[in-house]
Amino acid sequence: MKSDIEIAQEAEMKPIIEIAKEMGLEEDEIELYGKYKAKVNLEVKERLKDRPNGKYVVVTAITPTPLGEGKTVTTIGLGQALNRIGKKTVTCIRQPSLGPVFGIKGGAAGGGYSQCVPMEDFNLHFTGDVHAVGLAHNLLAAFLDAHILHGNKLDIDPFSITWPRVVDVSDRALRQIVIGLGGKANGYPRETGFEITVASEVMAILALTDSLQDLRERLGKITVAYTKDGKPVTAEDLRCAGSMAVLLKDAIKPNLIQTLEHTPVLVHAGPFANIAHGNSSILADQIAIKLGDFVVTEAGFGADIGAEKMFNIKCRYSGLKIDAAVLVCTVRALKMHGGAFKVVPGRPLDKDLVATENMEALEKGCENLEKQIQNVLIHGVPVVVAINRFDTDKDQEIEFIKKKALEAGASNAVVSEVWAKGGAGGEELARAVVKAAEEPSEFEFLYPLEMSIKEKIETIATKIYGADGVEYSAKANRQIKRYTELGFDKLPICMAKTHLSISHDPNLKGRPRNFTVPIREVRASVGAGFLYPLLGAMRTMPGLPSEPAGMKIDLDDDGKVVGLF
């Protein structure tokens, strides 16, 4: 079998202008970035506003493992499969961060014969949107420090500053730093740090805005510090929001590429799901849902994270309602959740994990699948389980997962082979999704915004994670009190937690029980429109492993990219 990058590099792509025309875009509604990439102008929303919406499908998963469950592969393969059975489909996904690309995870273009192309462009600089986000974010940080240096007319309390700097590299050495050393000409010394660019509130705003005017307004609301008498200091106060909007005037336009089977793909924004809300942009979905019979989008990590945030944050701001969800799992990942095997990224798999049946481990691991199904159903969304099949999977294991999924309330459970077969390997899944999407929609939010901050946090912790309760640090309690006094308490909640467990603790696999969620602190992303509590030891800047993926990435003698996956 060829590698993902070999398959991608051998693909025969159509000129992107042809893809745009086939999906219903007019020539003056796209801006070409070479032959195979384009941006979509936002004016198309006005032309399409009276068209009926297509069906809206989100792809989520069980709790991720180092094995990879194939969520993006399934997202892209399902879009191809829906087109094969006669449903005009547009796929919407996030742009990957360069941190994971050169770290552990690698790229995010899908894999096998369910990829989007051009794969190298997609996984690397693409059209520069992430760089624009980082520049806008760091410009605000520079304005803030310059304001304090030049007299501090706003009377900012330097100890209240909450706005770090960002860089799109996993670099743990930058988590906590001191700036302003070297004398007054270099500013005032203070502690600060870096986050990864995709954790920036600016990235979250890009994903949640619905117009250039709304983007400008949201940027102005970003709260970066507080005055000495406790009033919030915003980007508008620092007179930086206008410049930030100018830097993002092209980044706000969704990017158009294609799959290996020429299904259109809108790629836009890239907020992390374990830190931010983990979904592609509202703008991409609003455009796609007018152009396709179906829109297939992806929510980051497991259903307890990306899907929960899509339902309760993204859908609140977009006004769109989910018609059906696909929950991806694999036999080997469920066995791992069963506790019988330990998987270490980059190391060979235990032969018994794939070579032998272990129904006891599989049954225990299916508790994770059952809980994640419930996490979708609690929002009134029908769910289809996609079993991403590997050659080593046994028929008995597959049938057992199907049985457990149906017992847990899934509308259907089917095998997916889109990695090996492309759209042809997902036709059964596509038909199941069409049937599920035709069921009456009973979509509902998990909590009303009128709840207090603590009530919303505790609702997510108990109903989605299965926690017994929540405990707050003294710092978190002070922050919650301040946000309530400032009127931020009516915002939705975006939990920042590990993606490796339904709980806050990455070591608790399967379906954790009898635990309490610790809230270390609560931060306010007022411009994005949410509060985000940090659970346990959650970090907003990843670190590189001992052997990062970037060690294998290079150019061959012909200048061709190798080692990217």
C-alpha positions as CSV (number, residue, x, y, z in Angstrom):
1,M,0.0,0.0,0.0
2,K,1.3,3.4,-0.9
3,S,1.8,6.0,1.8
4,D,-0.6,8.9,2.2
5,I,1.7,11.4,0.7
6,E,2.5,9.2,-2.3
7,I,-1.2,8.8,-3.0
8,A,-1.7,12.5,-2.7
9,Q,1.2,13.4,-4.9
10,E,-0.1,11.1,-7.6
11,A,-3.6,12.6,-7.6
12,E,-5.0,14.1,-10.7
13,M,-6.6,17.3,-9.4
14,K,-9.1,19.4,-11.3
15,P,-8.4,23.2,-11.6
16,I,-10.1,24.7,-8.6
17,I,-12.2,27.0,-10.8
18,E,-13.9,23.8,-12.1
19,I,-14.6,22.6,-8.6
20,A,-16.1,26.0,-7.7
21,K,-18.3,26.0,-10.8
22,E,-19.6,22.5,-10.2
23,M,-20.5,23.3,-6.6
24,G,-22.5,26.4,-7.7
25,L,-20.1,29.3,-7.2
26,E,-19.7,32.0,-9.8
27,E,-16.3,33.0,-11.2
28,D,-16.2,36.4,-9.5
29,E,-17.1,34.8,-6.1
30,I,-13.7,33.1,-5.8
31,E,-10.1,34.4,-5.6
32,L,-7.5,32.0,-6.9
33,Y,-4.4,31.1,-4.9
34,G,-2.6,29.3,-7.7
35,K,-4.3,26.6,-9.8
36,Y,-5.7,24.3,-7.0
37,K,-6.6,26.7,-4.1
38,A,-9.1,29.5,-3.9
39,K,-10.8,31.8,-1.3
40,V,-14.5,32.3,-1.4
41,N,-15.8,35.8,-1.1
42,L,-18.4,36.4,1.6
43,E,-20.7,38.3,-0.8
44,V,-21.9,34.8,-1.9
45,K,-23.9,34.6,1.3
46,E,-26.2,37.3,0.1
47,R,-26.8,35.7,-3.3
48,L,-27.6,32.3,-1.7
49,K,-29.6,33.5,1.3
50,D,-33.0,32.4,0.0
51,R,-31.9,28.9,-0.9
52,P,-33.1,26.1,1.4
53,N,-30.5,24.6,3.7
54,G,-29.0,21.2,3.0
55,K,-28.7,18.5,5.7
56,Y,-26.0,19.3,8.4
57,V,-23.9,16.3,9.5
58,V,-21.1,16.4,12.1
59,V,-18.4,13.7,12.4
60,T,-17.2,13.0,16.0
61,A,-15.6,10.0,17.7
62,I,-14.9,8.0,20.8
63,T,-12.2,9.3,23.1
64,P,-9.0,9.5,21.0
65,T,-6.0,7.2,21.5
66,P,-2.5,7.4,20.1
67,L,-3.7,4.9,17.5
68,G,-5.8,7.4,15.7
69,E,-9.5,6.7,15.0
70,G,-9.7,8.1,11.5
71,K,-12.2,10.9,12.1
72,T,-10.9,13.2,9.3
73,V,-10.5,10.2,7.0
74,T,-14.2,9.4,7.7
75,T,-15.3,13.0,7.2
76,I,-13.6,13.2,3.8
77,G,-14.6,9.7,2.8
78,L,-18.2,10.2,3.8
79,G,-18.4,13.3,1.7
80,Q,-17.1,11.3,-1.3
81,A,-19.5,8.5,-0.6
82,L,-22.5,10.8,-0.3
83,N,-21.6,12.2,-3.8
84,R,-21.4,8.6,-5.1
85,I,-25.0,7.9,-4.0
86,G,-26.3,11.0,-5.7
87,K,-26.2,13.5,-2.8
88,K,-24.4,16.8,-3.7
89,T,-22.1,17.2,-0.8
90,V,-19.6,19.9,0.5
91,T,-17.1,18.9,3.2
92,C,-16.0,21.5,5.8
93,I,-12.8,21.0,7.9
94,R,-10.3,22.9,10.0
95,Q,-6.8,24.0,8.9
96,P,-4.2,22.1,10.8
97,S,-1.7,23.8,13.1
98,L,2.0,23.5,12.3
99,G,2.6,22.5,15.9
100,P,1.1,19.0,15.6
101,V,2.2,18.7,11.9
102,F,5.9,18.8,13.1
103,G,5.1,17.2,16.5
104,I,3.3,13.9,17.3
105,K,0.0,14.0,15.3
106,G,1.3,14.9,11.8
107,G,-1.0,16.5,9.3
108,A,-4.8,16.5,9.1
109,A,-5.7,16.0,5.4
110,G,-7.2,12.6,6.0
111,G,-5.5,9.5,4.6
112,G,-5.3,6.7,2.1
113,Y,-7.9,7.3,-0.6
114,S,-9.9,9.7,1.5
115,Q,-7.7,12.8,1.5
116,C,-8.0,16.4,0.5
117,V,-5.5,17.8,-1.9
118,P,-3.1,19.5,-2.4
119,M,-2.0,17.7,0.7
120,E,1.4,19.5,1.2
121,D,-0.1,23.0,0.9
122,F,-3.0,22.1,3.2
123,N,-0.7,20.8,6.0
124,L,1.9,23.6,5.7
125,H,1.4,27.4,5.2
126,F,-1.7,27.0,3.0
127,T,-3.1,30.5,2.2
128,G,-1.5,32.1,5.3
129,D,-4.6,32.4,7.5
130,V,-2.9,31.0,10.6
131,H,0.0,33.5,10.2
132,A,-2.5,36.3,9.9
133,V,-4.2,35.2,13.2
134,G,-0.8,35.1,14.9
135,L,0.2,38.5,13.7
136,A,-3.1,40.1,14.7
137,H,-2.8,38.5,18.2
138,N,0.8,39.6,18.7
139,L,0.1,43.1,17.4
140,L,-2.4,43.5,20.3
141,A,0.2,42.2,22.8
142,A,2.7,44.8,21.5
143,F,0.1,47.6,21.7
144,L,-0.6,46.6,25.3
145,D,3.0,46.7,26.4
146,A,3.7,49.9,24.5
147,H,0.7,51.5,26.2
148,I,2.1,50.7,29.7
149,L,5.6,51.9,28.7
150,H,4.2,55.3,27.4
151,G,2.5,56.4,30.6
152,N,-0.3,53.8,31.1
153,K,-3.2,56.3,30.6
154,L,-5.8,53.6,31.1
155,D,-4.3,52.8,34.5
156,I,-3.8,49.1,33.7
157,D,-2.8,46.8,36.5
158,P,0.2,44.9,35.1
159,F,-0.5,42.0,37.4
160,S,-3.9,41.6,35.7
161,I,-2.7,41.1,32.1
162,T,-4.2,38.0,30.6
163,W,-3.1,38.4,27.0
164,P,0.0,36.3,26.1
165,R,1.8,36.0,22.8
166,V,1.4,33.2,20.3
167,V,3.5,31.1,17.9
168,D,2.4,28.2,15.8
169,V,5.0,25.8,17.0
170,S,4.9,23.4,19.9
171,D,7.5,24.9,22.2
172,R,7.2,24.2,25.9
173,A,10.2,26.5,26.8
174,L,7.9,29.5,26.0
175,R,5.1,28.6,28.4
176,Q,6.4,30.9,31.1
177,I,8.9,33.6,30.3
178,V,10.0,37.1,31.4
179,I,9.9,40.0,28.9
180,G,11.1,43.6,29.1
181,L,14.6,42.9,30.3
182,G,17.5,45.2,29.4
183,G,16.4,48.5,30.7
184,K,13.4,50.9,30.2
185,A,14.0,51.2,26.5
186,N,12.9,47.6,26.2
187,G,9.7,48.0,28.3
188,Y,8.9,47.0,31.8
189,P,9.9,43.5,33.0
190,R,6.9,41.2,33.7
191,E,6.1,37.5,33.6
192,T,4.1,36.3,30.6
193,G,4.2,33.4,28.2
194,F,3.3,32.0,24.8
195,E,0.4,29.9,23.7
196,I,0.1,28.0,20.4
197,T,-1.5,30.2,17.7
198,V,-4.6,28.0,17.3
199,A,-5.4,28.5,21.0
200,S,-5.6,32.3,20.4
201,E,-8.9,34.0,21.0
202,V,-8.4,35.6,17.6
203,M,-8.6,32.1,16.0
204,A,-11.7,31.4,18.0
205,I,-13.2,34.6,16.7
206,L,-12.4,33.8,13.1
207,A,-14.2,30.5,13.5
208,L,-17.3,32.0,15.2
209,T,-17.8,35.2,13.3
210,D,-20.4,35.5,10.5
211,S,-19.4,38.7,8.7
212,L,-16.5,41.2,8.5
213,Q,-18.5,43.7,10.6
214,D,-19.1,41.1,13.3
215,L,-15.4,40.2,13.2
216,R,-14.4,43.9,13.8
217,E,-16.9,44.1,16.7
218,R,-15.7,40.9,18.3
219,L,-12.0,41.9,18.0
220,G,-12.9,45.1,19.9
221,K,-14.4,43.2,22.8
222,I,-11.2,41.1,23.5
223,T,-10.4,41.7,27.1
224,V,-6.6,41.7,27.7
225,A,-6.3,43.1,31.3
226,Y,-8.0,45.1,34.0
227,T,-7.5,48.5,35.4
228,K,-6.5,49.0,39.0
229,D,-10.1,49.6,39.9
230,G,-11.2,46.4,38.3
231,K,-12.6,47.5,34.9
232,P,-11.9,45.4,31.8
233,V,-9.4,46.7,29.3
234,T,-10.2,45.8,25.7
235,A,-8.6,45.9,22.3
236,E,-10.9,48.7,21.5
237,D,-9.6,50.7,24.5
238,L,-6.1,50.2,23.2
239,R,-7.2,51.3,19.7
240,C,-5.8,48.1,18.1
241,A,-8.9,46.4,17.0
242,G,-9.1,48.2,13.6
243,S,-5.6,47.1,12.7
244,M,-6.3,43.6,13.7
245,A,-9.4,43.5,11.5
246,V,-7.3,44.8,8.5
247,L,-4.8,41.9,9.0
248,L,-7.7,39.4,8.9
249,K,-9.7,40.8,6.0
250,D,-8.5,38.0,3.7
251,A,-8.2,35.3,6.4
252,I,-12.0,35.7,7.0
253,K,-12.7,34.2,3.6
254,P,-13.0,30.4,3.6
255,N,-10.5,28.4,1.5
256,L,-11.7,26.0,-1.2
257,I,-9.8,22.8,-2.2
258,Q,-10.9,19.3,-3.3
259,T,-10.7,15.6,-2.3
260,L,-9.1,12.9,-4.3
261,E,-12.5,12.3,-5.9
262,H,-13.1,16.0,-6.5
263,T,-15.6,16.6,-3.7
264,P,-15.4,20.3,-2.8
265,V,-13.8,21.0,0.6
266,L,-14.1,24.3,2.5
267,V,-11.1,24.7,4.9
268,H,-11.4,27.5,7.4
269,A,-10.0,28.3,10.8
270,G,-8.3,25.9,13.2
271,P,-9.1,26.3,16.8
272,F,-8.0,23.4,19.1
273,A,-10.8,21.4,20.6
274,N,-9.2,20.7,23.9
275,I,-8.4,24.4,24.4
276,A,-10.9,26.3,22.2
277,H,-14.1,25.0,20.6
278,G,-12.5,22.8,18.0
279,N,-14.6,23.3,14.9
280,S,-14.2,24.9,11.5
281,S,-15.8,28.2,10.8
282,I,-19.4,29.2,10.9
283,L,-18.9,31.1,7.6
284,A,-17.7,28.0,5.7
285,D,-20.8,26.0,7.0
286,Q,-23.2,28.8,6.2
287,I,-22.0,28.9,2.6
288,A,-21.7,25.1,2.2
289,I,-25.2,24.5,3.5
290,K,-26.7,26.6,0.8
291,L,-24.7,24.9,-2.0
292,G,-25.1,21.2,-1.1
293,D,-27.7,18.6,-0.3
294,F,-25.4,17.6,2.6
295,V,-22.7,19.3,4.5
296,V,-20.3,17.1,6.3
297,T,-18.2,18.8,9.0
298,E,-15.9,17.6,11.7
299,A,-15.7,18.3,15.4
300,G,-12.3,17.9,17.1
301,F,-11.5,14.9,19.4
302,G,-14.2,12.9,21.1
303,A,-17.9,13.7,21.4
304,D,-17.4,15.0,24.9
305,I,-15.2,17.8,23.6
306,G,-15.6,19.0,20.0
307,A,-19.2,17.8,19.4
308,E,-20.4,19.2,22.8
309,K,-18.8,22.5,21.9
310,M,-20.3,22.5,18.4
311,F,-23.8,21.9,19.8
312,N,-23.6,24.4,22.6
313,I,-21.3,27.1,21.2
314,K,-21.0,27.0,17.4
315,C,-24.7,26.2,16.8
316,R,-25.8,29.0,19.2
317,Y,-23.9,31.6,17.1
318,S,-24.6,30.1,13.7
319,G,-28.3,29.5,14.1
320,L,-27.8,26.1,12.3
321,K,-29.1,22.8,13.7
322,I,-27.4,19.4,13.4
323,D,-29.4,16.8,11.5
324,A,-27.2,13.8,12.2
325,A,-23.9,12.8,13.8
326,V,-21.4,10.1,12.9
327,L,-19.3,8.7,15.7
328,V,-16.1,7.0,14.6
329,C,-14.5,4.1,16.5
330,T,-12.0,1.3,15.8
331,V,-11.7,-2.2,17.3
332,R,-8.1,-1.6,18.5
333,A,-8.9,1.7,20.1
334,L,-11.8,0.2,22.0
335,K,-9.6,-2.6,23.2
336,M,-7.1,-0.1,24.5
337,H,-9.9,1.7,26.3
338,G,-10.7,-1.7,27.8
339,G,-7.4,-1.5,29.7
340,A,-5.7,-4.6,28.3
341,F,-3.1,-2.8,26.2
342,K,-0.9,0.3,26.5
343,V,-0.1,2.2,23.4
344,V,2.9,4.6,23.2
345,P,3.1,7.0,20.2
346,G,5.8,6.0,17.8
347,R,6.4,2.5,19.2
348,P,5.3,-0.8,17.6
349,L,1.9,-2.1,18.6
350,D,1.5,-5.0,21.0
351,K,1.0,-8.0,18.6
352,D,-1.8,-9.3,20.8
353,L,-3.7,-6.0,20.3
354,V,-4.3,-6.7,16.6
355,A,-3.6,-10.4,16.2
356,T,-6.0,-11.9,18.7
357,E,-9.5,-11.4,19.8
358,N,-9.9,-10.1,23.2
359,M,-13.7,-9.8,23.8
360,E,-13.3,-9.0,27.4
361,A,-11.2,-5.9,26.7
362,L,-13.5,-5.0,23.8
363,E,-16.6,-5.2,26.0
364,K,-15.0,-3.0,28.7
365,G,-13.8,-0.5,26.0
366,C,-17.3,-0.3,24.5
367,E,-18.3,1.6,27.7
368,N,-16.5,4.6,26.2
369,L,-18.5,4.2,22.9
370,E,-21.7,3.9,24.8
371,K,-21.1,7.1,26.8
372,Q,-20.1,9.1,23.7
373,I,-23.3,7.9,22.0
374,Q,-25.2,9.2,25.0
375,N,-23.3,12.5,24.8
376,V,-24.7,13.0,21.3
377,L,-28.2,11.8,22.0
378,I,-28.6,14.1,25.0
379,H,-28.7,16.9,22.4
380,G,-31.5,15.3,20.4
381,V,-29.2,14.4,17.5
382,P,-29.4,10.9,15.9
383,V,-26.1,9.2,15.7
384,V,-24.6,6.6,13.3
385,V,-21.5,4.7,14.5
386,A,-18.8,4.2,11.8
387,I,-16.4,1.4,12.6
388,N,-13.2,2.3,10.8
389,R,-12.1,-1.1,9.8
390,F,-8.5,-2.5,9.6
391,D,-7.4,-5.7,7.9
392,T,-6.6,-7.3,11.3
393,D,-10.2,-6.8,12.7
394,K,-12.2,-9.9,13.3
395,D,-15.8,-10.3,12.2
396,Q,-16.9,-11.3,15.7
397,E,-15.4,-8.0,17.0
398,I,-17.1,-5.9,14.4
399,E,-20.5,-7.6,15.1
400,F,-20.1,-7.1,18.9
401,I,-19.5,-3.4,18.4
402,K,-22.5,-3.1,16.2
403,K,-24.6,-4.8,18.9
404,K,-23.3,-2.5,21.7
405,A,-23.9,0.6,19.6
406,L,-27.5,-0.2,18.8
407,E,-28.2,-1.1,22.4
408,A,-26.8,2.3,23.4
409,G,-29.3,4.1,21.1
410,A,-27.4,4.6,17.8
411,S,-29.6,4.7,14.7
412,N,-27.2,2.4,12.9
413,A,-23.6,1.0,13.1
414,V,-21.8,0.2,9.9
415,V,-18.3,-0.6,8.7
416,S,-16.3,2.1,7.0
417,E,-13.5,1.3,4.6
418,V,-12.9,4.8,3.1
419,W,-9.2,4.8,3.8
420,A,-8.6,1.8,1.5
421,K,-11.4,2.3,-1.0
422,G,-12.3,6.0,-0.9
423,G,-15.9,6.9,-1.4
424,A,-16.8,3.4,-2.5
425,G,-15.8,2.1,0.9
426,G,-18.3,4.4,2.6
427,E,-21.5,3.9,0.6
428,E,-23.2,1.9,3.3
429,L,-22.3,4.6,5.8
430,A,-23.6,7.3,3.5
431,R,-27.0,5.6,3.2
432,A,-27.2,5.2,6.9
433,V,-26.4,8.9,7.4
434,V,-29.1,9.9,4.8
435,K,-31.6,7.8,6.7
436,A,-30.6,9.3,10.1
437,A,-30.7,12.8,8.8
438,E,-34.3,12.3,7.6
439,E,-35.5,11.6,11.1
440,P,-37.4,14.4,12.8
441,S,-34.9,16.9,14.3
442,E,-35.1,17.4,18.0
443,F,-31.9,19.3,18.4
444,E,-31.5,21.1,21.7
445,F,-28.8,22.8,23.8
446,L,-27.5,21.2,26.9
447,Y,-28.0,24.3,29.1
448,P,-29.7,27.7,28.9
449,L,-27.4,30.7,29.0
450,E,-29.4,32.1,31.9
451,M,-27.8,29.5,34.2
452,S,-25.0,30.8,36.4
453,I,-21.4,30.1,35.4
454,K,-21.0,27.4,38.0
455,E,-24.3,25.7,37.0
456,K,-23.2,25.6,33.4
457,I,-19.8,24.1,34.3
458,E,-21.4,21.5,36.6
459,T,-24.0,20.6,33.9
460,I,-21.3,19.8,31.4
461,A,-19.1,18.0,34.0
462,T,-21.9,15.7,35.3
463,K,-24.0,15.1,32.2
464,I,-21.2,14.9,29.6
465,Y,-18.2,13.7,31.6
466,G,-20.1,11.6,34.2
467,A,-18.4,13.4,37.1
468,D,-19.8,13.3,40.6
469,G,-19.2,17.0,40.9
470,V,-16.9,20.0,40.5
471,E,-14.4,21.7,42.8
472,Y,-13.0,25.2,42.3
473,S,-9.6,26.7,43.2
474,A,-9.6,30.0,45.1
475,K,-8.4,31.7,41.9
476,A,-11.3,30.2,39.9
477,N,-13.8,31.4,42.5
478,R,-12.4,34.9,42.3
479,Q,-12.6,34.9,38.5
480,I,-16.1,33.6,38.4
481,K,-17.2,36.3,40.9
482,R,-15.5,39.0,38.7
483,Y,-17.1,37.7,35.5
484,T,-20.5,37.6,37.0
485,E,-20.2,41.2,38.3
486,L,-19.0,42.3,34.8
487,G,-22.0,40.6,33.1
488,F,-20.0,37.9,31.4
489,D,-22.0,35.2,33.1
490,K,-24.5,34.8,30.2
491,L,-21.8,33.4,27.9
492,P,-21.6,29.7,27.0
493,I,-18.8,27.5,28.5
494,C,-15.9,26.1,26.6
495,M,-14.1,23.6,28.8
496,A,-10.4,23.3,28.3
497,K,-9.4,19.7,29.2
498,T,-7.5,16.7,28.1
499,H,-8.7,14.9,25.0
500,L,-7.3,11.5,26.1
501,S,-10.2,10.9,28.6
502,I,-13.8,11.8,29.0
503,S,-12.7,13.0,32.4
504,H,-10.1,15.7,33.2
505,D,-7.4,13.1,33.9
506,P,-5.7,11.6,30.8
507,N,-5.0,8.4,32.7
508,L,-8.7,7.5,33.2
509,K,-9.6,5.5,30.1
510,G,-12.8,3.9,29.0
511,R,-15.8,5.3,30.9
512,P,-14.5,7.0,34.1
513,R,-16.6,7.0,37.2
514,N,-16.4,8.3,40.8
515,F,-14.3,11.4,40.0
516,T,-14.6,15.1,40.7
517,V,-13.5,17.7,38.1
518,P,-11.0,20.3,39.4
519,I,-11.3,23.8,37.9
520,R,-7.9,25.4,38.1
521,E,-8.9,28.8,36.7
522,V,-11.5,30.3,34.4
523,R,-10.5,32.6,31.5
524,A,-12.7,35.0,29.6
525,S,-12.8,35.1,25.8
526,V,-15.3,37.9,25.5
527,G,-14.7,38.6,21.9
528,A,-15.1,35.0,20.9
529,G,-18.1,34.8,23.1
530,F,-17.3,32.2,25.7
531,L,-15.7,31.5,29.1
532,Y,-13.2,28.7,29.3
533,P,-12.4,26.9,32.5
534,L,-9.1,25.0,32.7
535,L,-9.5,21.5,34.0
536,G,-6.7,20.0,36.0
537,A,-3.2,20.3,34.4
538,M,-4.5,21.4,31.0
539,R,-1.9,23.5,29.0
540,T,-2.4,25.9,26.2
541,M,1.1,25.4,24.7
542,P,2.1,21.8,23.7
543,G,5.6,20.5,23.7
544,L,7.5,18.4,21.2
545,P,8.1,14.7,21.8
546,S,11.6,13.2,21.9
547,E,11.3,12.2,18.2
548,P,8.9,14.8,16.6
549,A,7.4,14.1,13.2
550,G,9.4,16.9,11.8
551,M,12.5,14.7,11.9
552,K,11.1,12.7,9.0
553,I,10.0,15.6,6.8
554,D,12.4,16.7,4.1
555,L,12.9,17.4,0.4
556,D,14.2,14.7,-2.0
557,D,16.6,15.3,-4.8
558,D,13.9,16.5,-7.0
559,G,12.6,19.0,-4.5
560,K,9.6,16.9,-3.6
561,V,8.2,16.9,0.0
562,V,8.7,13.5,1.8
563,G,7.8,12.3,5.2
564,L,4.7,14.4,5.6
565,F,1.7,12.4,6.8
